[in-house]
């Protein structure tokens, strides 16, 4: 269940990153539309909430909340490293 929680958090952070103009432009070469950014932001927060739900189901609400905070760090790490060390697309 922790893998599911981690994957949901990873997808949530990816959606939140793509909702930002700089990250969206870096990856796709264009700025997001307002509606698209709103949808990505909403989906990102929903995925993070589902991630907490998976952690709370697996470990209980108290310990699951603490474990979820750690999972957030591990799920944001690959995205930060990818943004830092991968070269942007050439358009």
Long-range contacts (C-beta under 8 A, 24 or more apart in sequence): 1-54, 1-55, 1-57, 1-58, 2-55, 2-58, 2-67, 2-71, 4-54, 5-51, 5-52, 5-54, 5-55, 5-58, 5-67, 5-68, 5-71, 6-51, 6-71, 6-74, 6-75, 8-47, 8-48, 8-50, 8-51, 8-54, 9-47, 9-48, 9-51, 9-68, 9-71, 9-72, 9-75, 9-76, 10-75, 10-78, 10-79, 11-47, 12-43, 12-44, 12-45, 12-46, 12-47, 12-48, 12-50, 12-51, 12-75, 13-44, 13-48, 13-72, 13-75, 13-76, 13-79, 14-44, 14-79, 15-40, 15-41, 15-43, 15-44, 15-47, 16-40, 16-41, 16-44, 16-45, 16-48, 17-79, 17-83, 19-44, 23-83, 26-83, 26-88, 26-89, 27-88, 27-89, 28-89, 29-89, 29-91, 30-91, 48-72, 51-75
